[in-house]
Amino acid sequence: MSAAAGIKGRHCLGLRVNRRRAVLAVATLLVAGSLVPLAGAGWIHAKAALAQILLERAWQARLAGAGEAGARPWPWADTAPVARLQVPRLAVDRIVLAGASGRSLAFGPGHLTGTALPGGRGNSVIAGHRDTHFAFIGKLEIGDVVRLQRPDGGWTRYRVTGSEVVDARTARLIDTSDRAAVTLVTCWPLDSNNWHQPWRYAVFAEAMGEG
C-alpha cells in the first residue's frame, strides 16, 4: 500500500468514526432531555431539531429496505419512521414516526395507530406539536400541496381542502375508506401554553395522485 493510499484510508476511517461519534452524541443529548426535566422552550426546540438528524438517517435505512425494527433512529427507540411529510410552499420537510404517543411526538410528527398508513387508502392521521414540528400548520391554506413519501420510495400528493377546530373528546374520524386522505392534527389554540385542554386543530387533505 502506498503512503498516499494509507493516508486516504485513515482519513476515510476517521470520517466514519466521527460520524458514529456524532450520532452517539446526538442520541445521548436526546435521552438526557427525556430523562431530566429541563424547563424552557429552547431545549424543546433543540431536541426537536437534533431528533430530525437521526430520523433522516433512519428513514434512509427504511428506504433501503430495512423494516421498522431495522430502522430505529437509536438502538433503544420504541418507534421508527413510517413516512416523510413535505409541504413545498412552506419548505417543510419532516420524518413521520410510528405512533402518536408523547414519547414519539417529542422527536417528530407521529402517525396515529389504527388509521390508514400514510399514502394508503383511507384516512391517515398525523399529529405533531404546535410549537415544534407542526409549527407551520396554521399557515396551511386551501389548495396547498402536501406530499407523503412511503417506505417503498413512492410519493402521494394531497391537496388541502379545509380545516376545523374540534373537541378531542367527541371528534370522530372522517371515513374515507373509498379514497386516500390525510388529516394533520395539533393542539389548539396554536399560541397557547396550556397543554391541558381538549381542543385540536385539524387540517384535511385529499389525495391527488402520485408524485
NORBELPE-V97949 format. One record per residue. RES is the residue in one letter. SS is DSSP state (~ for helix, > for strand, _ for the rest). Layout:
BEGIN
RES/SS, RES/SS
END
This chain:
BEGIN
M/_, S/_, A/~, A/~, A/~, G/~, I/~, K/~, G/~, R/~, H/~, C/~, L/~, G/~, L/~, R/~, V/~, N/~, R/~, R/~, R/~, A/~, V/~, L/~, A/~, V/~, A/~, T/~, L/~, L/~, V/~, A/~, G/~, S/~, L/~, V/_, P/_, L/_, A/_, G/_, A/~, G/~, W/~, I/~, H/~, A/~, K/~, A/~, A/~, L/~, A/~, Q/~, I/~, L/~, L/~, E/~, R/~, A/~, W/~, Q/~, A/~, R/~, L/~, A/_, G/_, A/_, G/_, E/_, A/~, G/~, A/~, R/_, P/_, W/_, P/_, W/_, A/_, D/_, T/_, A/_, P/>, V/>, A/>, R/>, L/>, Q/>, V/>, P/~, R/~, L/~, A/_, V/>, D/>, R/>, I/>, V/>, L/>, A/>, G/_, A/_, S/_, G/~, R/~, S/~, L/~, A/_, F/_, G/_, P/_, G/>, H/>, L/_, T/_, G/_, T/_, A/_, L/_, P/_, G/_, G/_, R/_, G/>, N/>, S/>, V/>, I/>, A/>, G/_, H/_, R/_, D/_, T/_, H/_, F/_, A/_, F/_, I/~, G/~, K/~, L/_, E/_, I/_, G/_, D/_, V/>, V/>, R/>, L/>, Q/>, R/_, P/_, D/_, G/_, G/_, W/>, T/>, R/>, Y/>, R/>, V/>, T/>, G/>, S/>, E/>, V/>, V/>, D/>, A/_, R/_, T/_, A/_, R/_, L/_, I/_, D/_, T/_, S/_, D/_, R/_, A/>, A/>, V/>, T/>, L/>, V/>, T/>, C/>, W/_, P/_, L/_, D/_, S/_, N/_, N/_, W/_, H/_, Q/_, P/_, W/>, R/>, Y/>, A/>, V/>, F/>, A/>, E/>, A/>, M/>, G/>, E/>, G/_
END
